[in-house]
């Protein structure tokens, strides 16, 4: 059975790209906003990894990442952040959340992201730690 990766990004192109590169090995579920994401999670769906943009149209910046981090149920799920924020802001904000394991600035290298995802899922890290950017 394929492991599930949850992708949250308001860009249809980014969701399509991630679906394309990840779906050969993983079950990829994607949503364009925080509301749809939370509805899916509340139905007791638990992904092995989350790839999210901290800037979503229906949330304050970093709100979804913060909610996932502080959740007793979802706080242990590793998160990869994809954003077009400045690298400095990404580094500062990502260190605030222990479940964020890596961040990528957009545009990003899809092959590098795939490598990080494969290493993450294969390692089945029990608790997330920040990896170098």
N, C-alpha and C positions, 0 to 999 in steps of 0.2 A: 504494500500500500504506500502510495506517495505521501510524503510529508507536505503539510500545508503552509504556504507563505501568504500572508496578507499584505496587499499593496494598497496604500492610501495616497492618492495624488490627484489633484484636480485637472491635471493635464492628460487628456485622452491619449496623446502621442506617447507620453511616458508610461502610462498604464499598458498600452499596446506593446511598447518595446520590452517592458519587463515581463509581460505575459509571453511574448515570443521567445525571449532568451531563457526563461525559467521553466516554462511548461513542459519541456521534454523530460525533466527529472522531478518536478514538483507540481503539486496541485496549487494553482495560483488563483486566489480570490482577490478581486480588486474593487475599490470603491472611490468615488470622486470627492467624498466629503466625510466629515466626522459623524454626522447623524446616521447615515447608512452603515458606517462602520460599527457604531455602537449597537445598532439594531441587530446586526449579524452576530456580534460578540455576546449580546444578551440572550441569544438563542443557544447559549452554551457551546459555541464554536470556539475552539482553542487552537490557534495556529502555532507552529513551531518557531516562526520568525515573522517580524513585521517590518516592512519597508514603508516609511512614511515621510511625507512632506510636513513640516511643522506649520506651514502657512496654508490653511484650508479656508474655503470661502464661508463656511458656516461656523467657524470657531475663531477665537482669539489666537494670535500667534502662540505656538507651543502648548495650547490648551489640551489637545488630544494626547500629545506626548506626556504631559504632566499628569493627566488623568490615568493613563496606562501605568505610568511609573508608580503612582500612589495607590493603585488598586491591589488588594490582596490576591485577587484572582489572576490579573494580567501583568502585575509588576515584575514577574520573573521571566516574561517573554522577551527575548532579545529584540532590540529595535535598531534598524539601520536608517539613518536620516538622510534624505535626499532633498537638497534645497538650493535655491539661488541666492540665499543670504550670503553676506560676506564670510570669508573663511574665519576671520577673527570672532565674529558673533557665533558662528557655528561651534567653534571650539569651546568658547565660554559657556554657551547654553547646553551643549551636549554633556559637559562634565557635571552639570547639575543633576543629571538623570542617570542612575546607575544601570538602568536597563538599556541605555544607548551604547552599543558596542562599536559603532563606526559611523562616520558621516562622510557624505560625498557632496561636493559642490556641483551644481549643474552648469555647464554640460559635464557629464561624467563618462568614464570609460566603461561600457557595459561588460567587457570581459573581466575587468578588475572587480566590478561588483559581483559578477558570477563567481569568481574565485573566492571572494569573501563569504558569499552565501554558502558555497559548497563546503568551505572550511568550517563555517559555523554549524551547519546542519550535521556534518559528519562528526564533528567534535561533540555534539549534543551537550554543550556547556550547561551545567546545572544552574549556574548563576552568571549573569552577564558582567563583564568587566570592560572598561574602555580600552579599545585597541588604538594604536597610533593612526593618525589621519594620513 
